[in-house]
Structure formats: structure tokens, C-alpha cells
């Protein structure tokens, strides 16, 4: 699942950063942490 898609779906207007450089898009670890955040409403399974 795309971080950008989830952010759009959630209605989040946040700076996701730059892929491979900064923010949520910096690494697989930062993307996984964002997608695993239990405070978000998403209701689809995530694969580690």
C-alpha cells in the first residue's frame, strides 16, 4: 500500500518527505511505522 495513497485516503495534509532522503518516505522502516500507526482509520491488512 502506498504511503501517499494512505495519506490521501486519511485526508492527511502532511509533508511526507522525499523518498530515500527525509520524512516518512525516507526508508522502508519509516514507511512501515507510518502504515502501522494504530491511530489511523485504515482497515486493510499490512504485510511486514
C-alpha positions as protocol buffer text, in pm:
chain_id: "A"
residue {
  index: 1
  type: UNK
  ca { x: 0 y: 0 z: 0 }
}
residue {
  index: 2
  type: UNK
  ca { x: 134 y: 340 z: -96 }
}
residue {
  index: 3
  type: UNK
  ca { x: 209 y: 590 z: 179 }
}
residue {
  index: 4
  type: UNK
  ca { x: 81 y: 867 z: -46 }
}
residue {
  index: 5
  type: UNK
  ca { x: -244 y: 675 z: -108 }
}
residue {
  index: 6
  type: UNK
  ca { x: -300 y: 617 z: 266 }
}
residue {
  index: 7
  type: UNK
  ca { x: -227 y: 981 z: 348 }
}
residue {
  index: 8
  type: UNK
  ca { x: -475 y: 1092 z: 81 }
}
residue {
  index: 9
  type: UNK
  ca { x: -734 y: 836 z: 194 }
}
residue {
  index: 10
  type: UNK
  ca { x: -698 y: 956 z: 553 }
}
residue {
  index: 11
  type: UNK
  ca { x: -725 y: 1319 z: 447 }
}
residue {
  index: 12
  type: UNK
  ca { x: -383 y: 1394 z: 596 }
}
residue {
  index: 13
  type: UNK
  ca { x: -221 y: 1711 z: 473 }
}
residue {
  index: 14
  type: UNK
  ca { x: 131 y: 1641 z: 594 }
}
residue {
  index: 15
  type: UNK
  ca { x: 474 y: 1662 z: 439 }
}
residue {
  index: 16
  type: UNK
  ca { x: 569 y: 1302 z: 359 }
}
residue {
  index: 17
  type: UNK
  ca { x: 928 y: 1394 z: 280 }
}
residue {
  index: 18
  type: UNK
  ca { x: 1147 y: 1282 z: -8 }
}
residue {
  index: 19
  type: UNK
  ca { x: 1190 y: 916 z: -98 }
}
residue {
  index: 20
  type: UNK
  ca { x: 1527 y: 793 z: 25 }
}
residue {
  index: 21
  type: UNK
  ca { x: 1615 y: 1125 z: 187 }
}
residue {
  index: 22
  type: UNK
  ca { x: 1375 y: 1252 z: 454 }
}
residue {
  index: 23
  type: UNK
  ca { x: 1044 y: 1221 z: 634 }
}
residue {
  index: 24
  type: UNK
  ca { x: 807 y: 926 z: 621 }
}
residue {
  index: 25
  type: UNK
  ca { x: 935 y: 830 z: 276 }
}
residue {
  index: 26
  type: UNK
  ca { x: 1297 y: 814 z: 394 }
}
residue {
  index: 27
  type: UNK
  ca { x: 1317 y: 437 z: 436 }
}
residue {
  index: 28
  type: UNK
  ca { x: 1120 y: 114 z: 449 }
}
residue {
  index: 29
  type: UNK
  ca { x: 1130 y: 140 z: 828 }
}
residue {
  index: 30
  type: UNK
  ca { x: 977 y: 490 z: 838 }
}
residue {
  index: 31
  type: UNK
  ca { x: 710 y: 394 z: 583 }
}
residue {
  index: 32
  type: UNK
  ca { x: 622 y: 78 z: 779 }
}
residue {
  index: 33
  type: UNK
  ca { x: 592 y: 280 z: 1100 }
}
residue {
  index: 34
  type: UNK
  ca { x: 354 y: 524 z: 931 }
}
residue {
  index: 35
  type: UNK
  ca { x: 142 y: 247 z: 779 }
}
residue {
  index: 36
  type: UNK
  ca { x: 130 y: 56 z: 1111 }
}
residue {
  index: 37
  type: UNK
  ca { x: 18 y: 356 z: 1318 }
}
residue {
  index: 38
  type: UNK
  ca { x: -292 y: 237 z: 1510 }
}
residue {
  index: 39
  type: UNK
  ca { x: -428 y: 592 z: 1540 }
}
residue {
  index: 40
  type: UNK
  ca { x: -513 y: 596 z: 1170 }
}
residue {
  index: 41
  type: UNK
  ca { x: -850 y: 476 z: 1042 }
}
residue {
  index: 42
  type: UNK
  ca { x: -731 y: 243 z: 766 }
}
residue {
  index: 43
  type: UNK
  ca { x: -888 y: -102 z: 768 }
}
residue {
  index: 44
  type: UNK
  ca { x: -678 y: -313 z: 536 }
}
residue {
  index: 45
  type: UNK
  ca { x: -412 y: -568 z: 632 }
}
residue {
  index: 46
  type: UNK
  ca { x: -47 y: -466 z: 617 }
}
residue {
  index: 47
  type: UNK
  ca { x: 234 y: -702 z: 534 }
}
residue {
  index: 48
  type: UNK
  ca { x: 565 y: -664 z: 721 }
}
